[in-house]
C-alpha cells in the first residue's frame, strides 16, 4: 500500500511540476504578445471609427485616393493585430494555451480576425442575412468595377495574398534568439514606399481593396470592418474592466454592439429612417457571421440581454 501511495504522490508531484513549468513558459511567451495585441486592437477600433467619421465629414473616398499617410496608416492599423495571431501560432509547439482560458480566448479571437479578412463572400451573402450582389471574379471585373464598385470591386483578400501581407509585417530581430516581432508603423511606412520591397508588393493587394473606400460603394468591406469592430470592442472593454477589478471569474466574449453605442460607426449625417436602417444592416450581418463562425466566443442578443 505504501508503495502505491508513494508512486501516486510521485506522479502528482511530477504533474504539478509540469503544470508549473508549462504555465511559466506560456506566460513568458504569450503575455507580452497579448499586451501588444490589446493596444493594436484599440488602434484598429479607432481607425474604424475614423473611417466612419471621415465619411461623415465628406473626406472619403478622397483621402483613400490621395492621402498616402491615411492609406498607409489604415492598412497598418487594420492588419497589425493579426500579426499577433501569427506569432502566437508559431509558439504552439512550446506552449499549451489550454492552461489559461483568457490567453486561449485572445488567440481564438485573433484567429477570427484573420479569417474575416478572407470572408468577403460570407459577408456578401454567405450568412444568408441581407444578401448583396457581389461578383469580383467576373471576367469583366476591371471595367465593371469602375461604375459598380459595390458589386465588382474585390472587398476581401484571397487567403494566400492575405497570408503574404501579414507575413511581411513580421520582423526577425538580429538577436541571438532571432526574436520575432510586429513591424512598427515607421518601419512599415518606410518599406511601403520602397518600390522594390517585398512589403510593397504584398500590400499592393491590400491597397487595392482600401483605395477609394467608402461604406456605400464597398458595403461588403464595411460589413467586415463592423464585424471586426465587435471583436476589437470586446477585447478593449474586457481589459478596461480588468484594470478596475479582478476578472478571474469573467470570460472574454464578444457581444452584439447595442444600437445606443453605434453612433461612432454611423457614416451618414442626419439619416432619415431608410438611411438609418441601412446604417444598422452591417450590425445584423456581423451578428449572423459571429454566431455562425465564433461558437462559444460569441454571445447572441438574446443571451446578452439575459445577463
C-alpha positions in Angstrom: 0.0 0.0 0.0 2.8 2.4 0.9 4.4 1.7 -2.5 1.2 2.5 -4.3 0.7 5.7 -2.4 4.3 6.7 -2.9 4.0 6.1 -6.6 0.8 8.2 -6.8 2.4 11.0 -4.9 5.4 11.0 -7.2 3.1 11.2 -10.2 1.1 14.0 -8.7 4.3 15.9 -7.9 5.6 15.4 -11.4 2.3 16.6 -12.9 2.3 19.7 -10.6 5.9 20.5 -11.6 5.0 20.0 -15.3 2.0 22.3 -15.0 4.0 25.0 -13.2 6.7 25.0 -15.8 4.2 24.9 -18.6 2.3 27.8 -17.2 5.5 29.7 -16.7 6.5 29.1 -20.3 3.0 30.1 -21.5 3.1 33.4 -19.7 6.6 34.2 -20.7 5.9 33.5 -24.4 2.4 34.9 -24.7 1.6 37.6 -22.1 3.8 40.3 -23.8 2.1 39.5 -27.1 -1.4 39.7 -25.5 -0.4 43.1 -24.1 0.6 44.3 -27.5 -2.4 42.7 -29.1 -4.8 44.8 -26.9 -3.0 48.0 -27.9 -3.2 47.1 -31.6 -6.9 46.2 -31.3 -7.6 49.6 -29.7 -5.8 51.3 -32.6 -7.8 49.2 -35.2 -11.1 50.0 -33.5 -10.3 53.7 -33.6 -9.3 53.5 -37.2 -12.8 52.1 -38.0 -14.3 55.0 -36.0 -12.1 57.3 -38.1 -13.3 55.8 -41.4 -16.9 56.4 -40.4 -16.1 59.9 -39.1 -14.1 60.9 -42.2 -17.0 59.7 -44.3 -19.5 61.8 -42.3 -17.3 64.9 -42.9 -17.0 64.1 -46.6 -13.3 63.2 -46.6 -13.8 59.7 -48.0 -13.3 58.4 -50.6 -10.8 61.2 -51.5 -8.4 60.6 -48.6 -8.1 57.0 -49.6 -7.1 58.0 -53.1 -4.7 60.9 -52.5 -3.6 60.9 -48.8 -0.6 58.5 -48.7 -0.3 58.7 -44.9 -4.0 57.9 -44.3 -3.8 55.0 -46.8 -0.7 53.6 -45.1 -1.9 54.0 -41.6 -5.3 52.5 -42.4 -3.7 49.4 -43.9 -1.2 49.1 -41.0 -3.8 49.6 -38.2 -6.2 47.1 -39.7 -3.7 44.3 -40.3 -1.2 44.7 -37.4 -3.4 42.9 -34.8 -3.5 39.8 -37.0 0.3 39.5 -36.8 -0.1 38.6 -33.1 -2.2 35.7 -34.1 0.7 34.5 -36.4 3.3 35.0 -33.6 1.3 33.1 -31.0 0.5 30.3 -33.6 4.3 29.8 -34.0 4.6 29.2 -30.3 2.0 26.5 -30.1 4.7 23.8 -30.2 6.2 25.1 -27.0 3.1 26.4 -25.1 -0.2 24.9 -24.1 -3.0 27.5 -24.4 -5.4 25.3 -22.6 -3.7 26.1 -19.4 -5.1 29.7 -19.4 -8.7 30.3 -20.6 -8.2 34.0 -21.3 -5.0 33.7 -23.3 -6.6 30.9 -25.3 -9.7 33.2 -26.0 -7.4 36.0 -27.1 -5.8 33.7 -29.6 -9.1 32.3 -30.8 -10.5 35.9 -31.4 -7.2 36.9 -33.2 -7.8 33.9 -35.4 -11.4 35.1 -36.1 -10.0 38.4 -37.1 -7.6 36.8 -39.5 -10.3 34.6 -41.1 -12.6 37.6 -41.5 -10.3 39.3 -44.0 -10.8 36.4 -46.4 -14.6 36.0 -45.8 -15.9 38.7 -48.2 -18.3 36.2 -49.9 -19.6 35.3 -46.5 -20.3 38.9 -45.7 -22.0 39.4 -49.1 -24.4 36.5 -49.0 -22.9 33.5 -47.2 -24.6 34.1 -43.9 -28.0 34.5 -45.7 -28.8 37.8 -44.0 -29.4 40.8 -46.2 -27.6 39.4 -49.2 -25.8 41.7 -51.6 -24.9 41.3 -55.2 -21.1 40.6 -55.3 -19.1 39.2 -58.2 -15.5 40.3 -58.1 -14.5 37.2 -60.1 -16.5 38.3 -63.1 -14.4 38.1 -66.3 -15.0 41.8 -66.9 -14.5 42.9 -63.3 -11.8 45.5 -64.1 -14.2 47.5 -66.3 -17.3 46.9 -64.4 -16.0 47.9 -61.0 -15.4 51.5 -62.1 -19.2 52.0 -62.4 -20.4 49.4 -60.0 -17.8 49.0 -57.3 -20.2 47.6 -54.7 -20.6 44.5 -56.8 -17.4 44.1 -58.8 -14.7 45.6 -56.7 -13.0 42.9 -54.6 -13.6 43.7 -50.9 -11.6 40.9 -49.2 -8.3 39.2 -49.6 -7.6 35.7 -51.1 -6.0 33.5 -48.3 -2.6 33.4 -50.0 -2.5 37.2 -50.6 -3.6 37.9 -47.0 -1.1 35.5 -45.6 1.8 37.1 -47.6 0.8 40.6 -46.4 0.7 39.6 -42.8 4.0 37.7 -43.0 5.7 40.8 -44.4 4.7 42.6 -41.2 6.9 40.3 -39.1 10.5 41.3 -38.3 13.1 38.9 -37.0 15.5 40.9 -34.9 19.2 40.1 -35.2 19.5 39.0 -31.6 20.8 35.5 -30.6 17.4 34.0 -30.3 16.1 35.5 -33.6 13.2 37.2 -31.7 10.2 37.9 -34.0 8.0 41.0 -33.5 5.4 43.2 -35.2 6.9 45.8 -37.5 6.4 49.3 -36.2 4.4 51.8 -38.3 7.5 53.8 -39.0 9.3 50.6 -40.4 6.1 49.7 -42.3 5.8 53.1 -44.0 9.5 53.1 -45.0 9.2 49.7 -46.6 5.9 50.5 -48.2 7.4 53.4 -50.1 10.3 51.3 -51.5 9.1 50.2 -55.0 11.1 47.0 -54.9 10.4 45.9 -51.4 8.6 42.6 -50.6 6.2 44.6 -48.4 5.3 47.0 -51.2 4.5 44.0 -53.4 2.4 42.1 -50.9 0.5 45.1 -49.8 -0.5 46.1 -53.3 -3.5 43.7 -52.9 -4.4 45.3 -49.6 -4.1 48.7 -51.1 -6.4 47.8 -53.9 -9.3 46.9 -51.5 -8.7 50.1 -49.5 -8.2 52.6 -52.3 -11.2 54.8 -52.7 -13.1 53.1 -49.9 -16.5 54.4 -48.9 -19.0 52.4 -46.9 -21.7 52.9 -49.5 -19.6 51.8 -52.5 -17.8 49.0 -50.6 -20.6 47.6 -48.4 -19.1 44.1 -48.1 -15.8 45.5 -46.8 -17.8 47.7 -44.4 -19.6 44.7 -43.1 -16.3 43.0 -42.5 -14.9 46.0 -40.6 -18.1 46.2 -38.4 -17.7 42.6 -37.6 -14.1 43.1 -36.6 -15.1 46.1 -34.5 -17.3 43.8 -32.4 -14.2 41.7 -31.6 -12.0 44.7 -31.0 -14.6 46.3 -28.7 -14.9 43.1 -26.7 -11.2 42.9 -26.1 -10.8 46.6 -25.3 -13.7 46.5 -22.9 -12.5 43.3 -21.2 -9.2 44.9 -20.4 -10.7 48.2 -19.2 -12.7 46.2 -16.8 -9.8 44.1 -15.7 -7.9 47.2 -14.8 -10.7 48.1 -12.4 -11.4 44.8 -10.8 -10.4 41.1 -10.5 -11.6 39.3 -13.7 -10.6 35.8 -12.8 -14.2 34.7 -12.9 -15.1 36.6 -16.1 -15.0 35.4 -19.7 -13.7 37.3 -22.7 -16.7 37.1 -25.0 -18.0 39.0 -28.0 -21.5 40.5 -27.6 -23.6 42.5 -30.1 -23.0 46.2 -30.1 -26.2 47.8 -28.9 -27.9 50.4 -31.0 -27.2 53.1 -28.4 -23.4 52.5 -28.8 -23.3 52.5 -32.7 -23.1 56.2 -33.3 -19.3 56.3 -33.8 -19.8 53.8 -36.7 -22.6 55.7 -38.5 -21.2 57.3 -41.6 -24.3 59.4 -42.6 -25.2 62.7 -41.2 -28.8 63.3 -40.1 -30.0 60.0 -41.6 -33.7 59.5 -42.4 -35.5 56.4 -41.4 -34.5 54.4 -44.5 -30.9 55.5 -44.3 -30.8 54.7 -40.6 -31.9 51.1 -41.4 -29.0 51.0 -43.9 -26.6 52.1 -41.2 -27.7 49.2 -39.0 -27.6 46.5 -41.6 -23.9 45.7 -41.2 -24.5 45.0 -37.5 -27.2 42.4 -38.3 -24.7 40.7 -40.7 -21.9 40.9 -38.2 -24.1 39.2 -35.6 -25.0 36.4 -38.0 -21.4 35.9 -39.1 -20.1 35.8 -35.5 -22.9 33.4 -34.5 -22.1 31.1 -37.4 -18.3 31.1 -37.0 -17.3 32.1 -33.5 -19.3 29.5 -31.5 -19.0 30.0 -27.7 -16.8 33.1 -28.2 -20.0 35.0 -29.2 -23.0 35.7 -27.0 -26.0 36.5 -29.2 -28.6 39.2 -28.5 -31.0 37.0 -26.5 -28.2 35.6 -24.3 -26.6 39.1 -23.7 -29.9 40.6 -22.7 -30.3 37.8 -20.1 -27.0 38.7 -18.4 
